[in-house]
Amino acid sequence: MRVCDLHNKQVINTCDCKILGCVIDIDFDECSGCIKALIVPGPGRLCGLFGRDIEYIIPFPCVRGIGPDAVLVEVSLEKITHKCI
């Protein structure tokens, strides 16, 4: 699988069965080439018309499965790193 194959796949949290969003970027270690985290945009402001306030940074060890349409993660929302945009 290539990194570009992860782009725009839905991320589903298996703890609460909620869709977190779609993968827009990844964070990887430049030395080893390993993926460190998936970056997913947070919820939109006012029906998505005015952009987003945060994005979720999901550690790659929390990924439980990658399918043709979705990425399954197991993480509590309290432990997800929020990055303000």
N, C-alpha and C positions, 0 to 999 in steps of 0.2 A: 504494500500500500504506500502511496506517495502522500506527502503532506498536503498537496492540493486536493486530494480526495477527501480530507477532513473538512474542507471549507464548505460552509452552508449546510452541514449535517445538523439535524436537530439534536440537542442535548437534553436527555430525559433523566431526572433524578429518581432512582429506584427507591429511595427512602419514603418519598411522599407522592410518587408518580406524577410529578409536575414537569412540564416542559419549561426549561430554563431559557431557551432561545437557540440560536444557530451559531456554530463556531465561525468567528470572523478572523481569528488570528491564533498563533501559537507562540509560546515562549520556549526556546530551546537553548541547551548548553552549547556554546560555540566550540569548545574543546572536544567534547565527546560526540556531539551531534544528536544527543538524546533529547526528547521532548520533556520539558519540565512542567508545562501547564497549558491548558486550553483557555482561550479568552473568548467570553460570550458576552454580548451586550445585555445590560440589565433592562428592566421594564421601562417603557417609554413614558414621557411626561405628556399629560393631557391628550390621550388617545394616539400617542406617537407623533403628533404634529410638531412638537418642539424639541425633538431629539431625546437624548437619554442623559441621566445624571451620573450613572455608575456603569461599570462593567464587571462581570464576575471573572475571577482568575481561579480556575479549578485545577488543583494539582493533578498531574498525570497519574500518580499511583491510585487516585480515586476512580479512574476509568475502569469499568467492569466488562465492557464489551463494545465492539465497534461493528456495526452492521452496515448493510448497503444504504440505509436511509437515516440511521440514528446512531448516536453515541450514548451508551448507558453509563451513568456515573452513580456512585454511592457516597453522598456527602450531605451533612446537615447544613442548612443555609447559614447557620451561625459560624461555621468554620470556613466558609468560602470567603476569600479575600475580595473586598470591594475596592475598586480603584475609581476615584472620582475623575471624571473627564473634564 
